[in-house]
Amino acid sequence: MEFSGVTRAYGTRLALDDVSLSLEPGELTFLVGPSGAGKTTFLKLINRELRPTKGEVWVDGIAAHSLKASHVADLRRRVGVVFQDYKLLPRLTAKENVAFGLQVGDLRISNGEAMDRALDALEAVGLGDRGGSFPHQLSGGQQQRVAVARAMITQPRVLIADEPTGNLDMEIAWQIMALLENIATFGTTVLVATHNVEIVRRLQRRILTLVEGRLVRDQPAGGIGRMAWLASASS
Amino acid sequence: MAGLGIIVKNALPRAAMARTVVGNTFRYLLFGAARNWFRNIGSIAPALGSMTLLLLMAGVAGLAGFAISNLEHVESAQASLLHVYIRDGASSGDILSLWHRLAADPRVASVVIVTKQEALQRAESIPGLPQIASASESNPFPASLDVQVKTINDMAAIATMVRTDTAVDPVNPSSYDQGAYQRIQTVIFGIAVVGLVFLAVLAFVAVAVTINSVRAAIHSRRDEVTIMQLVGAPRWMVRGPFVVEGAITGALAGAAAGLATFGLTLAGISAGAGTFTSFAPGVTVSVAAIAAVIVLATGVGLGSGSSLVSVRRHLES
């Protein structure tokens, strides 16, 4: 995945300002920065919810910046997304939600097979016994794990997560992060936008720091460097 | 927590795969639309009612237009046919003389003698006239010479020419009525224009009602739509159910309006059979059935077409 000179403006305000970077397969990267730094805008550009005002966004060989509306679904099926508010379909059970993520991309998958694979994915996130539950019958952590299962069931080349632990207690947050680490080990590029200092410090992965739309630091894996602003943001 | 595994997809035989694709398409498109339709029936009901009423009015207006069109054809065919009524008691020689005179006239295409008996038989096929015939002890319908004139413009001259002939009834010499055909044509043209405007207004209202109904459905399910789009659902999977929902609304409205149109027409034909006038020229049970089917098809077309317009206008990619 590659950003090349990407700028995104909302009117006169720059949400992202000339950002260039690339992410490699199998890499788990954190995207950090204060509120309003441009993290969500960054993620939305990957999923083509937004177009850049200037620059290029390449995702798995697809030019997301110039993609026609009619081909956006093709891109989104290659990008798994985990949202802070889970975004599960309320009228479907956990298993159906996960299976839906699979079948929207490939109608050749029978309902039975999709359900079996959804159950496998739910077992992988520790919810094998809650497949028949509707979202409102699950806790926040459980709903987030269903969302992770839905995002990973298609074995996407890229997985983006916007504050995936934002609504969860630390124990559940660590479980979610362990899942995302696991997914990255299978070659998926995983990008996690977060405010959670504890997680970022402890996992010691690559860290991209955005401040006022600019990529002010690209910290390689193995060290965390100075994160004073992040500590203050989380306090 | 269990570890992650690689999921391997087995290849399906082609026929089984086709069945799966069709089944999934049916499930997401038709079943999903039907389920949503029933779930949202409360918000759809006003659109369904309005559309039914509008289609019924359109069906009745269409049948009326058909009858008027038939009337126009009948009138135009009869416009160049002049009935010259024979006086009771006229001699065969006088009648033959008049026949020869007319047949030799270059403005006349053909002349046919219609006896009193034939006139009576003809009258019996016209609604209402048999009662007149049976009310009289003798045959009240006169014999005539049916003169087919080559051009309508010569009608007046031919009618004037025969009026004083000894074989012709001096009181009611012919069927010629100056300007009658032109007056009928003017009236029919006016009715056609008003009818077309009326149908266009009905179509516009039906489309507007359906577009608003689908817009409301999109609005009420916008979160669901957003999620589907974000997980990569293709356009047809997001938009299709709304279009099918519109088609279901249109089909139900069309079916109800079609049945009502058929029923009203049958009632009209039945009532018209007992009166002095034909209910509507050319409108038979078969025509009423065809009209009902057209109303149904129009409902499906209007419903799905309007939904498509609404989805394209109100659903972002």
Interface residues (C-beta under 8 A of the other chain):
Chain A: N47 E49 A69 S70 V72 A73 D74 L75 R76 R77 V79 V81 F83 K87 L88 L89 P90 R91 F100 G101 Q103 V104 G105 L107 R108 I109 S110 N111 E113 R117 D120 A121 E123 A124 V125 G126 G128 R150 M152 I153 Q155 Q175 A178 L179 N182 I183 F186
Chain B: M1 A2 G3 L4 G5 I6 I7 K9 L12 M17 T20 V21 G23 N24 T25 R27 Y28 E224 T226 I227 M228 Q229 L230 V231 G232 A233 P234 R235 M237 S317
